[in-house]
């Protein structure tokens, strides 16, 4: 049996991609989409993981990714 596929909201993805610079690598695009997918999957886990913990983990991951993007220039 296959795990349930996580479907993303197109408008949410487009809004997130609009936050990126005008010129961006394909790796950064894929990473952003995977990040959105991660958020969706973590939100589904809130039934077993406390919401506060999920939000702390997502904030930490976001800060890490923003720092990486800033280093790339």
Secondary structure as GFF3:
##gff-version 3
##sequence-region A 1 73
A	DSSP	alpha_helix	10	18	.	.	.	ID=ss1
A	DSSP	alpha_helix	26	44	.	.	.	ID=ss2
A	DSSP	three_ten_helix	45	47	.	.	.	ID=ss3
A	DSSP	alpha_helix	51	72	.	.	.	ID=ss4
###
